[in-house]
């Protein structure tokens, strides 16, 4: 009978010793499953693609689109677009790649800014030309 008690005690101790490893393995598999989900690029995704993320509704998707471009997904929190809790739920699904080429639509904005400064002097009243 003592042998049976010892065997039962050894089984209990072995089970308890293995429990943390089992919990860690379950946590790792949950993280790997979340990383296997499709990632969404916050700089190029459509409203519909953004809404596939947990906690992102149509209003939030519109705010994300309006705030582009982002250097990092963490800017969604720092700009107050999503909460830290929502970010923690979806952070492994977010990327922030360079914005897609817009066909040159925005390239004229920079050219106009540069052209507006041409020919202007840094001081004085005479248009900047000296004689």
C-alpha positions as CSV (number, residue, x, y, z in Angstrom):
1,X,0.0,0.0,0.0
2,X,2.9,2.4,0.8
3,X,4.2,1.8,-2.7
4,X,0.9,2.9,-4.2
5,X,0.9,6.1,-2.1
6,X,4.5,6.8,-3.2
7,X,3.5,6.3,-6.8
8,X,0.5,8.6,-6.5
9,X,2.7,11.2,-4.9
10,X,5.3,11.0,-7.6
11,X,2.5,11.4,-10.3
12,X,1.1,14.5,-8.5
13,X,4.5,16.1,-8.2
14,X,5.3,15.4,-11.8
15,X,2.0,16.9,-13.0
16,X,2.6,20.0,-10.9
17,X,6.1,20.4,-12.2
18,X,5.0,20.2,-15.8
19,X,2.1,22.6,-15.4
20,X,4.1,25.8,-15.9
21,X,5.7,24.4,-19.1
22,X,2.2,23.5,-20.4
23,X,1.0,27.0,-19.6
24,X,3.9,28.6,-21.4
25,X,3.5,26.4,-24.4
26,X,-0.2,27.4,-24.6
27,X,0.7,31.1,-24.4
28,X,3.3,30.7,-27.1
29,X,0.8,28.9,-29.4
30,X,-1.7,31.7,-28.8
31,X,0.9,34.3,-29.8
32,X,2.0,32.3,-32.9
33,X,-1.7,32.0,-33.9
34,X,-2.2,35.7,-33.6
35,X,1.0,36.3,-35.6
36,X,-0.3,34.0,-38.4
37,X,-3.3,36.2,-38.8
38,X,-3.1,38.5,-41.8
39,X,-1.2,41.7,-41.1
40,X,-2.8,45.0,-42.1
41,X,-0.7,47.9,-43.3
42,X,-2.2,51.0,-41.7
43,X,-0.7,53.3,-44.4
44,X,-2.3,51.5,-47.3
45,X,-5.3,49.4,-46.1
46,X,-8.9,50.2,-47.1
47,X,-11.5,51.0,-44.5
48,X,-12.9,47.5,-44.9
49,X,-9.5,45.9,-44.3
50,X,-9.0,48.0,-41.2
51,X,-12.4,47.0,-39.9
52,X,-11.3,43.3,-39.9
53,X,-9.2,44.1,-36.8
54,X,-10.7,43.6,-33.4
55,X,-11.9,47.0,-31.9
56,X,-11.7,48.9,-35.2
57,X,-15.1,50.2,-36.4
58,X,-15.9,52.4,-39.4
59,X,-15.3,55.6,-37.5
60,X,-11.9,54.5,-36.2
61,X,-11.0,53.2,-39.7
62,X,-11.8,56.7,-41.0
63,X,-9.6,58.3,-38.4
64,X,-6.7,56.0,-39.2
65,X,-7.0,56.8,-42.9
66,X,-7.2,60.6,-42.2
67,X,-4.1,60.5,-40.0
68,X,-1.8,58.9,-42.6
69,X,1.1,58.4,-43.0
70,X,2.4,56.6,-39.9
71,X,6.0,55.8,-39.2
72,X,4.9,53.1,-36.7
73,X,1.7,51.4,-35.6
74,X,2.3,52.8,-32.1
75,X,1.4,56.2,-33.5
76,X,-2.3,55.1,-33.5
77,X,-2.1,55.2,-29.7
78,X,0.1,58.3,-29.4
79,X,-2.2,60.2,-31.7
80,X,-5.3,59.1,-29.7
81,X,-6.9,57.1,-32.5
82,X,-7.1,53.8,-30.6
83,X,-6.7,52.9,-26.9
84,X,-3.7,51.1,-25.6
85,X,-5.9,48.1,-24.8
86,X,-7.1,47.9,-28.5
87,X,-3.5,48.3,-29.7
88,X,-2.4,45.4,-27.4
89,X,-5.1,43.2,-28.9
90,X,-4.1,43.8,-32.5
91,X,-0.4,44.9,-32.4
92,X,0.9,41.7,-34.0
93,X,-1.5,42.3,-36.9
94,X,-0.3,45.8,-37.7
95,X,2.4,47.1,-40.0
96,X,3.3,50.6,-41.2
97,X,4.9,50.3,-44.6
98,X,5.7,53.3,-46.8
99,X,2.5,54.8,-48.3
100,X,1.6,53.4,-51.7
101,X,2.5,55.5,-54.7
102,X,-0.4,57.9,-55.4
103,X,0.5,58.3,-59.0
104,X,2.2,61.6,-58.4
105,X,-0.8,63.4,-56.9
106,X,1.1,64.6,-53.9
107,X,4.4,65.3,-55.7
108,X,3.2,68.7,-56.9
109,X,2.6,69.8,-53.3
110,X,6.3,69.6,-52.5
111,X,7.3,71.2,-55.8
112,X,4.9,74.1,-55.2
113,X,6.4,74.6,-51.7
114,X,9.9,74.7,-53.1
115,X,8.9,77.0,-56.0
116,X,7.2,79.5,-53.7
117,X,10.6,80.2,-52.0
118,X,12.5,80.8,-55.2
119,X,13.6,84.3,-56.0
120,X,12.8,85.6,-52.5
121,X,15.5,87.2,-50.5
122,X,16.0,86.6,-46.9
123,X,15.8,90.3,-45.9
124,X,15.5,93.9,-47.0
125,X,12.9,95.7,-49.1
126,X,14.3,95.6,-52.6
127,X,13.3,92.1,-53.8
128,X,16.7,90.8,-52.9
129,X,18.7,92.1,-55.9
130,X,21.7,94.3,-55.2
131,X,23.2,96.7,-57.6
